[in-house]
Amino acid sequence: MSANEKRVRMGCYITNVTMSIVAHLSPILFIPFRNLYGFSYSLLGALVLINFVTQFCVDWIFSFFSHKFNITLAVKSTPVIASVGFVLYALAPVLFPSVPYLGIALGTLVFSAASGLNEVLISPVIAALPADNPEREMSKLHSTYAWGVVAFVVFATLFLFLVGEENWQFLVVAVLVVPVVAALVFARAELPEMEKPERASNILPLLKSKGLWVCVFAMFVGGATEVTMAQWSSSYLERALGLDKVIGDVLGVALFATSLGLGRTLYASRGKNVEKVLLLGGIGAACCYAIAVFTNVSWLGLAACALTGFCVSMLWPGTLVVASSRVSGSVFVFAMMAAGGDLGASVAPQLVGAITDVVSASALPAWASELGLTSETLGMKCGLAVGLLCALLSVAVYAYVYKTRKKEKGMKTIYQRRTIRSYTGEPVSQGELAELLKSAYAAPVGRARYDTLHLCVITQKEFLADLDRATAEANGNPSSHPLYGAPTMILISSQINEPPQDNVNYSNAAIIAQNMALTAVELGVGACHIWGAIRVLNKRADLLERLSLPEGMIPCCALIVGKTAETYQERQIQNERIATSYLK
């Protein structure tokens, strides 16, 4: 990994930590704000709503107009904008002494815009960097968010305990150092190129994709399931289950974030089968929410809140992985996913606050009194049931995603396949060669006439060099290298006894080549379908003689393969790029 790549990753990680502070700053201060300024639960929930609605708007703008923005500048500006928001937030009582909520809301608006940029752009930056396992790299990125939450919650809780909640502004000033460091790291980094639509009209075909909208809904319910518990667990544990605020924050919010980080870190090191992980996570989250809502035992509710973090740990990053593998578009896809997640993360927590206020203000039912519940306790339990509903919906959508995983994996390979024309010179391994040949043997052959076909694996450097040179000269460009320095060629020959237009053997050879090319994508090795050099080969008796092909076998095409520094990324396929007619 180059020094610049390390710098880019570090900038992304620190910026993600900044966003963990953005998401949890107001929830940590919910009770202090209520005690100091008398804010209602609805107003407190509105801060979360402002946060995620602002992020949603940024996501939506980038979904359709990313081609209008300087992506590099936007990424590097993200921690700077967050810093400005923190400053406004901290100065709220000074700038608006009679209406501090206005200043707090304004600061929330600004740093939430930075959080929206982070969601849209940081994941595509990580996805654009070379990686052996992109799924794990994405999980690693999101694990930094979780560990950032742990660090912030512990630090903020101890800070407020030591200096007093009336001095909350100094907490905001203290955490300002994080976005400042991120801005300095990004200032010296050169960001990778990221795919984005050239114009808004290119987005329309993507909007017709069923897979895109399934993933958007999955992000909606996943974001709602995660953020509802993250935002309200502190207040719920304190007011509904009677735990002390320090205990509620450290053992509730911090343990939630710790289990969130453990889940993402575990997947980053050993994870696989992301669709199955999503389904199990949704089921586990539903169980934890049910326990938290229906129990009156404080330690059991605390455990349920904490374990929810582990269950939801992969819902957000895992859905991003599924979306990026099933739908092309890079920046656009990540923007749409962020929009779906932020919409869920804004609507659900706000509903929690609104339902809590309504139920708390209503007459307490007799059955609630018999269970020892107060109006506020019942209100918070009813509010948290929103999270339970979202978790149940997530189980349904993740079950569908799991059911369709095999089909989507096959389509992903097709959409990623492309011609590789640069090779390191290192040949494929014997195991990889065996897989390539196995896929050739699996190809359909007309009338099952396998005896009409022959494969020749060529690794002899002298022969490849001679064919490369002969083809370059035949093409009138002696300095070119039509075989691109690939260390291996798999030649496909067939018996050609009839005119080409009537001969199924040419089709057989083409299908074999395509099977091996798709397998090369799965293996992550370079491959290129060769025909021009084979045309030259058929005219050079001296070269043909060196191959010792069985009698009657004539080279039809070939696939060159080898290790490459290039990576396969899903292509944006233009619909009907080939003229298509229909007979009905």
TANORUR-V151918 format. One record per run of one state. SS is the DSSP state (@ for helix, = for strand, . for the rest). FROM is the first residue (numbers start at 1). TO is the last residue. If there is no record, write none. Layout:
ss:SS from:FROM to:TO
ss:SS from:FROM to:TO
This chain:
ss:. from:1 to:2
ss:@ from:3 to:28
ss:. from:29 to:29
ss:@ from:30 to:37
ss:. from:38 to:40
ss:@ from:41 to:68
ss:. from:69 to:70
ss:@ from:71 to:90
ss:. from:91 to:91
ss:@ from:92 to:95
ss:. from:96 to:99
ss:@ from:100 to:128
ss:. from:129 to:133
ss:@ from:134 to:163
ss:. from:164 to:164
ss:@ from:165 to:187
ss:. from:188 to:199
ss:@ from:200 to:207
ss:. from:208 to:209
ss:@ from:210 to:240
ss:. from:241 to:244
ss:@ from:245 to:270
ss:. from:271 to:273
ss:@ from:274 to:294
ss:. from:295 to:297
ss:@ from:298 to:312
ss:. from:313 to:314
ss:@ from:315 to:326
ss:. from:327 to:330
ss:@ from:331 to:361
ss:. from:362 to:365
ss:@ from:366 to:370
ss:. from:371 to:374
ss:@ from:375 to:403
ss:. from:404 to:404
ss:@ from:405 to:416
ss:. from:417 to:429
ss:@ from:430 to:441
ss:. from:442 to:445
ss:@ from:446 to:448
ss:. from:449 to:449
ss:@ from:450 to:452
ss:= from:453 to:458
ss:. from:459 to:460
ss:@ from:461 to:474
ss:. from:475 to:487
ss:= from:488 to:495
ss:. from:496 to:499
ss:@ from:500 to:502
ss:. from:503 to:503
ss:@ from:504 to:523
ss:. from:524 to:525
ss:= from:526 to:530
ss:. from:531 to:531
ss:@ from:532 to:537
ss:. from:538 to:540
ss:@ from:541 to:547
ss:. from:548 to:552
ss:= from:553 to:562
ss:. from:563 to:584
